[in-house]
Amino acid sequence: MEFLDKLVLPQSAHHMVLLKYLLVLTFILLIPYLSVLFGSLTLSLYFERKSAKTSDNKYYHFAKELIDQVTFNKGVAFALGLVPMLSAAFCYAQLLHLSGLNVPGYILISFLFLLAAVILIYTYKYTYHLKEIFEFASNKSDSQSGIIEELESYNFRTSHLHKRAGWYGIIFLTIAIYMFIGAVQSAVDTSNWQNGSDLISIIISLDTITYFLQFLAASIGLTSAYTLYRNFRSNSGKEHSSSGSIEFVKNFSLKTGLIATIILPALIILNIFSKPVESLSFNMFGASLAALFLLLFISILFYVMIKESSVKFSSMVIYLFVGVFTFIVIKDQFAFDTSTKKQFAMLAANYEEYQNKIKEEYGLAVEAISGADIYNGKCIACHKFDQKLVGPPYNETLPKYDGKRDQLIKFIMNPVKVNPDYPAMPNQGLKPKEAEAVADYLLTTYKK
């Protein structure tokens, strides 16, 4: 997608730092949301299928509750999913300008898959409720067989749409997440930039595979924690049909959360080992250790709640998970920043060239300071290189400044009386850049 490069304006080093901070904020919003969305949809489909096999209503209600908890507001999908993904594409388009890497293009493709997935997921959610309405209405409409048949027809089509929306939704969401992860991870591996960023290499990349596995474990763990928090916080207002249903939700969330939290550290470490050497840094390892420490603490809290059959730490667990995701995002950004230092230096130099070109086009270019012109305008009245005038010849004074340019500049800026045979040199009122230009001219001419 070459049109993205054409839309990009060169950025200064300061602006690139701001773009990196924007990228961190974008991922802190996007990754947890995608995790809960993926985890809730996956578990919802699993328990709906289990409900159809066992005819157990508790599975059906839990499946419905899982999808409702992440689709409670349509604006959330735009604010935490679609808009941040577009923001990530914009940031990478700026930061990877002229690299030849198609990361922004792949992120835009991921955006389209995510948009389709969100539409399907909300269709899956609303058809849940429509099915119940049609079933309820058909049971009540026992007087007119024509109405009953029509309601049953609508119920059948709604159920069919519901099933397709759910499974197509998880397929599109998986593609969107996997492609997004692959695009972002390819930006870190600068050793493969010369070979391009074709889709096949992104799909089979070890870094992409390990990070996706890490995402799967994190999504199940965060979804379990979120389910606990949403159902059992003091002001949740949740009503369960039976005590058995309450115990089922609690036990499943606690056990699943513990298993995911135990598996996740191993996958984080595996992902670190799969990263290219040029992306490793002490900052990245520090952020990784912080994430691993929080996961250890979370697993302890899950174990304590299982042992005591309580949910008293459910609020703390969800906040700690937010911390884990934050450190994982920071870890990844440290890796990206470390591996792309040459890219950022090149972009900073390109910005200087772009800025000078713009100044030239508008007649704003600053002329270079000429040390020869300043010498001929000010210094030549009192100094020559090989003759005594008001001041000593430069052939006598410059040897002591050979290799000491800074000292000569300091003397030109603030002259003091040195030789009693000559009067003190008056301050010429030169600016720092002018003094540097004069010093360079004198030393260069003297050596010649």
N, C-alpha and C positions, 0 to 999 in steps of 0.2 A: 504494500500500500504506500506508493511513493507520494501520494497526495499529502500524507501526514508530514513528511519532511518539508514540503513546500509551505505548509502552514506554520512551521516552527520558526520562531525568531531566536537568534543567538542570545545566550544568557551570560551574564557576568558571573564571577565566582560567588559573589554574595547571593545572587538570585538562585544559583544552583543549590546553595545550602538551604535556602527557604523551601525549594522544591523537595529536597530530601525530607525536611520536617513535615511537609504536606503529605508526602508518601507514607511516612510513619503513621500519621493521624488517619489517613485513608485506610491502611491495613488494620489498625486497631478497631475501626468501625466495621470493616468488611469481613474479616476472617471469622470473628466470633458469630456474626449473623449468619454467614454461610454454613458454619458448623452446626448451629442450632437448627437451621432450616433443613440441612441434609439429614441430621440425626433424627429430628422429629418426623420427617417424611418417611425415612427408612423404617423406623420402629412402628409408625402408624400402619404402613403397608404390611409389615410382618404380623402385627397383632390382628389386623383385619382378616388376613388369610387364615390365621390360627383360629379366629372366631368362626369363620365359615366351616372349618374342619371339625371343631369341637362343639359348635352351637352354644358356646359359653358367652353370655352377654357382657361379662366383665372385660373380656378381651376387646369386644366391639366398642364399648364405651371408652376404654383406655385409648384405643386407636383414634377415635374421634377427638378425644381430649388432647392427644399429642399434636394433631394437626391444627387444632384450634388455638393451642398455646403460642404458635409461631405465626399465625395468620390473623391475629386479633384486629389488625389495622392495616389497610392496604397501603397507607403512606409509609409504613415501616420498610416495606420492600424497596421503595424508591430511595428513602433516606439512608438506609443502612446497606443496601445491596447494589442497586443499579447506578445511583449517582456516584458512590465511591469507586465502582469499577471504571466508570468513565473518567473520574479524576485520576485513577492510576494510569490509564492509557495516556492522558495528557502529560502527566509527570514523566513517564518513560519516554514519550516522544521528545520532550525537551532534553532530558538527561542523556539519552542515547542517540541524539542527533548526529548524523554523519558516521555513525558506527557501522551502518549497513545491516544492523540487527532489526528484525521485524517484530519485536516485542509488542509495540503499541497495536500493530495490526492484529496479532493473535488475541490480544486482550479485547479488542473490539468484536472479534468473532465470538469470544467467550461471553461478552455482553449480550449479543443476540441470542445465544443459547440460554443465558440466564433469564432474559426477558420472556422467552417462550416458556421456560420452566416455571417462572412465577405465575404466568397466566394459567398454565395447566394445574399448578398447585392450588391456586385459589378456586379453580373449577372443581378440583377434587374436594376441597373443603365445603363448598356450597352445595354440591350434589349429595354430600352426606346428609345435610339437613333436608334437602328436597325429597330424598328417599323416605325419610321418616314422615314427612308431611303427606306424601302420597299413600304410604302404608296406613297411616292413621285415617286418612279420608276414605280410603277404600273399605276399611273395617266399619266405618260409620255409615257409609252410603249403601245400606242393605235393601233399600226400597226400589231402586232403579238399576236394573242389570246393565243398561247401556252405559250409565255413568261409571259403574264398577269396572266394566271392561276397559273404558277409556282411561280410568285412573291406573289400572293395572298395566296398560300399555305405556303410559307415561312413566310409571315406576320402573318398568323393564328397561326403557330407553335411558332413563336417568341412571340406573344401576350400571348399564353398559358404558355410558359416558364417564361415570365415576371411576370405574375400574381402569379404563383407558387413560383418563387424565392422570391418575395416580402413577401408573407404570411409565407412561411417556414422560411425566414430570420428573421422575427419579432418573430416567435415562438422560434427558436434556440437562438436568442439574449436574449429574456426574460428568458429562462431557464439558460443561462450562467450567466446573471447578478444576478438572484435570488439565484442560488446556490453559487455564489461567495460571495454575501452579507451574506447568511446564514452561510457559512464556517467562514468568518471573524468575524461575531457577536458571533458565538459559542466559539471562542477563548477568548472572553472577560468574558463569564459566567463560571468562574472556579468552581462554585458550582455544575455544571452538568458534570464536567470532569470524575468523578467516574462512571457515568452512560454511558460513551462512547459518541460518536458523530454520531449516526445513522442518515440516511438521513431523516427519518420521523420527528424526533425531531427537526432537522434543519428547515424543511419546515414549521412546525406549530409553531415555536418559535415566541413569541410576539415581541421580539427584531428584528427578521428577517422581520416580516410583517411590523412593523412601519418604519424600515429603508428603506424597498423597496418602501413604499408609499412616504417617504421623497425623495427618489431617483426619483420617477416619477414626482413629482412636480418640483424638481430641474432641471430635464432634459427638461421639457417643458419651464420653465423659461429661462434656459440658451440657449436653441434652439431659442426661440423668440428673445432674446438679440443678439445672433449671426447672426440671419437673418437680423435684423435691421442694425447691424454693417456692414455686408457683402454687403447689398444692398444700403445703404444710406451714407456710409462714402464718403468723398470728392473725393478720388482717386479710388473708386470701379470700375469704368469703366462699370457699369451695364446699359443695355438698356432695357426698358420695352416697350411692344407693345403698350400700351395706358396709358393715365393718370388714367383711371379707375383701371387698373392693379396695378399701383404704389400705389394708395390710398388703394386698397384692401390689399396689402402686408403690408403697413404701419399700417393700422388700426388693422388688425388681430394680427400682432406681438406685437403692443403696448398693446392691450386689453388682449391678452393671457398672455403676460409677467406680466402684473399687477396682474391678477387673480392668477397666479402661485406664484408670490412673496408674495401675501397676505396669501395664504394657507400654504406656506412652513414653516414659523416660528412656526405655531401650530403643524406641523408634527415633527419638530426638538424637540420641548418641549415634545411631546408625546414619542418620541424615548428616550429622557433622562429619563423619568419616567419609561420606560420599562427596563432600564438597571439594572443589579444586584447592590446591595448596595456596594459591595466590589470594584466596578469599579469607584465609584464616588470620585471626588476630586475637590479642589478649582481651580486647573489648567483647568480641564475639563469644569467647569462652566464658567470660564473666557473666554475660547475659544468659548464656546456656545454664551455667551453674545456678543462677538465681531461679530460673524456671524449674530446674530439677529439684531444688530445695522446696519450692512451693508445692510441687507435685507430691513430694514425700510427706509434707505436712497435711495435704489434702487426703492422701491415702490413709494416714493415721486417723483423721477425723471420720472418714467413711467407716473404718474398722471399729472405732469406738461406738458410732451410731448403730452399726449392725449388732455389736455385742450387747449394747444396752437396749436395743430395739426402740430407739428414739430418733428424732429428727431435729434435735436441739441445735445442731451446728449447720443446718441447711443454708442459712443466710451467709454464714462465714465462708462456706465452701464455694458459693457462687461468686463472692467477691475475690476469693483467692484464685479462682479460675480466670477471672478477668486479669489478674496480675500475671498468671502464667502466659496467657495469650499476648499480653503486652510485652513481656520479656522475649517471647518467641519472635514477635515482630521486630523488636529491637535487635535481636541476634541476627536475623536475616538482613536487616538494613546495614548492620556493621559489616557483614560479609560482602554485600553489594558495594558499599563505600570503599572497602579495602581493595577489592579486585578491579575497581574502575577508576583508580586515581589517575592513570595516564589519560583515560578518556576525558575526565574533568579538566585536566591541565590543557588538553588539546582544545576543548570547548572554550576555556578561558582565553586562550591565545586567539582563537577564531573570533571571539567577541571583540577583542581589541582591534583586530583587522576590520571587522564589520563597523565598529564605531568610527575608526579613522576614515573609512570609505564614505560613511554618511556625512561626516564633517567636510570632507572634500567636495562632495556633491552639492552641499549647501554653502560652500565657501567659509566654513567654520574651522578649517584645519589650522592647528597651531604650528607656526614655523619653528623649526629647530633652532635652539640657541647657539650662536656661533661664538666660540671662544676667540677666534681670530679677530672678529669685528669688535668685540669688547676690548681686546688688547690694543687694537689700532685706534680705538676711540678714547681710551682712558689711560692705559699703562704706558704707551709708547712715548708720552710726553716726558716721563721721568726715567724710563728704563729702556735699555737695549741689551741684546744678548752678548755683545763683545766690546762695548764701550761704556765708560762712566758718564753718566749725565747727572741728574739730581740725585738719583739713587744708584746703587751698585749694579754692575752688569750681571745678567742672569747666569752667565757661565761660572760666576763665583758663588752665587747663592743657591742655585738649583741642585748641585751635587748632594747637598745634605738632605734634600727632600726626595732623593731617588729611592723609590719603593715606599715612600711615606706620603702618599697622595692626600690622605685625610688631614695630615698635619699642615700641608700647604693650603688646603681649602680653608682650614680653621684660621690660618694666618691672614689669608686674603679677606676673610669675613671680618676679622677683628685684629688688624695689624698692631704690633707693638714695636718700640724702638729696640733694635738689636745691635747694630754697628754704630759706635760713637762717631765714626767719621762721616756719617750721613744723617740727615734729618729724619725724624720719625715719619713713616708713611701714613698719610691721611686715610681715613676710612672712605672707601669709594661707594659705599651704600649698595653693594651688589646683593642680589637675592641668592639663595643657596644654589639653585640651578645654574645661575650665571657664574658664580664662583667655581663650581665644578667644571663648567665649560672652559673657563680661563685656565684653571689648573691643568686640565687635560691638554690644552693647546700648548702651554708652556713646557710641560714635561715631554710631549711628543716632539716639539720643535727643537728643544735642547738636545734630545737624544740623536736627532738627525744631524 
